[in-house]
Amino acid sequence: MRSIVDITDLSKEEIQELIDTALDMIEHPAKYARACEGKKLATLFFEPSTRTRMSFEAAMYELGGHVLTMSDPATSSVSKGETVGDTVRVVSNYADIIAMRHPKEGAAYAAIRKSTVPVINAGDGGHCHPTQTTADLLTIYREKGRFDGLTVGMCGDLKNGRTVHSLVNALARYDNVKFVFISPEELRMPRYVIENALASGNAVCEEVSSLEDNIGKLDILYMTRIQRERFDSPEEYERLKDSYVLDARKMALAKPDCRVLHPLPRVNEISVEVDDDPRAVYFEQTRNGKYMRMALMLKLLEEARKDPAKWETHSPAAAKDLKCRNPRCICAFENGIEHVFTEDPKNPGHFLCAYCETPAE
Ligand code: NCD
């Protein structure tokens, strides 16, 4: 039985398998209408969501299954101080699969360690968002027919935006992908994401601050929102919130076959006039997300049926003397979490927090 913290929990071959299943679901929906009959999905969203939660729920309904939802933590036992681990342990008794979103980094792994059913990370703080990446990948595949050799620009809040972290992890595994990271100095892509991409040996990364100067070389432009909720200082957010606005004038500088993606919600980083540009595919992207979530749930439930044994993402080492130094990690907020670490594959002898991947001290 397998759970998903990030997109790299799926191999490239498995991603292609999910894409092929999703394309078949689009062509032949009736074939899948009872594929999850009798199965229950629980959606545990400790943080706001429209698309991700509803697309998971729509996906399960389209597979013939049922949905249990905890959309508002304020009306659940979480408001009484229940931990993620306890909540998930309880919900495992009611549902066959869980999709969970949480504001703290590493919360997905905390849940997985306690769950007896597959858990899918629907976003853990600024860390990862693998199912958004599956939506992004299907969109790119349908538009471009390939991942190899693409020049992919990511623009906006690359520091706090979890979708871009997972998308880099996914695309770095293909050949000759060139990343152009477009952000203000303060919102640069985290070093660990860039290092992971470079460690793949296939990717090239460039960090720039001007959208205008770089848009013309992109095959894909992935716009993101400045993540207000992850700023410690409201003044800093006010200063940076309008860093980039994609409008018709800037689109005139883009290639005729460039495609614009955005995980949504948008605030003002894409002006509405771009919506009618045939190169804008962000609304199709939301639809693609539903099919990829259908394909993923079907796969994980099938695997759980064949092999119900519990799954470990990492082989963590409990280390008494190490400490996670990420103040936004779930470890810093919940009592009773066992602090576990994994050896950094790129830096032997050094350890990463198994929950949020921050180097330990
Ligand atoms: C994203 C998220 O939640 O990280 N939204 C989504 O799931 N489609 C992007 C965002 O909130 O900016």
Residues whose N, C-alpha, C, O or C-beta is under 5 A from the ligand:
A	BS01	NCD	R51 T52 G123 H129 Q132 R162 T163 R225 P263 L264 P265
